[in-house]
Amino acid sequence: MTPGSRSSSERRKAAPAPALPEETLVAIETHLRNRESRRDEVQDRARQLRRRSQFVMHQLHQGRRLEAAVTDVRTGTRELSVALRQDAGLDSGSALVALQEGVEAILLDATYQDIPLPGPTDLGVEPEPYLLGLGDLIGELRRRVLQELSSDDLPEAERLLALMEELTHALARFEAPRAIVALKPKQDTAKGLVERTRGDITLARLLGRARLPAHPPEDE
């Protein structure tokens, strides 16, 4: 070998180290698989909670209160809320809708029992889905009003209208950007439902008066 020359092995450059170590890539893959698994689990819980909540509300409107079903909704609502708090990075859209329906069903049950409505802390949920469920409750109360009017129970219909008005007023005090909670549509819908229901009750009063005899029947 002549002086100053290099061997072929010396001229060959060493392979550069990878920009990202293999263990880093594997860790990312594992994270994504775990997140997908948790997301699937939460969405499955959300689907079950929505079905159970809708079942409970249907049964209540039919005059049947199933204690076990109501308890199941309460438990499912609390557990789903905990799951979302533990993993805030999950795609929570469908879960929030389910929580909203769970809250709605529990609050509707309280109105049938004529007891004070439980708050977010009582249900173990955040205020955002609670307010959305409260907004939807007003529509369920209108349904109750219409049922009472069809049964000619005007005093009960008026009592429920007063509750609708109270809850609509309570809902109206909250303001928040839509990015935090889409409350404004619920507030507007609630106001419209109250106005329509007030009109239905006014009409029922007028019809009731029209059916009354102008003078008491004379004794024969």
URBEL-V673793 format. One line per field, one symbol per residue. ss: DSSP state (H for helix, E for strand, L for the rest). phi: phi as a letter, one per 30 degrees, with the letter a starting at -180 (. if undefined). psi: psi as a letter, one per 20 degrees, with the letter a starting at -180 (. if undefined). A space follows every 10 residues. Layout:
ss=???
phi=???
psi=???
This chain:
ss=LLLLLLLHHH HLLLLLLLLL LHHHHHHHHH HHHHHHHHHH HHHHHHHHHH HHHHHHHHHH HLLLLLHHHH HHHHHHHHHH HHHHHHLLLL LLHHHHHHHH HHHHHHHHHH HHHLLLLLLH HHHLLLHHHH HHHHHHHHHH HHHHHHHHHH LLLHHHHHHH HHHHHHHHHH HHLLLLLLLL LLLHHHHHHH HHHHHHHHHH HHHHHHHHHH HLLLLLLLLL
phi=.deidcdddd dddddddddb dedddddded eddddddddd dddddddddd dddddddddd ddibcceddd dddedddddd ddddddbddd dcedddddde dddedddded dddhbeddce ddcibddddd ddddddeddd ddededdddd cicdeddddd dddedddddd dddcbadedd addeeddddd dddddddddd dddddddddd ddddbddddd
psi=pqqiqqrhhh hpqqpqqqhp qhhggghggg ghgghhghgg gghggggggg ghghgghghg hjjpooghgg hgggghgghh gghhhhmiiq ojghhhgggg hggggghggh hhilrqpqag hhikrqhghg hghgghhhhh hgggghghhh jkmgghghgh ghgggghhgg hiippqqhhg pmhghggggg gghggghggg hgghgghghh iqqhqqqqp.
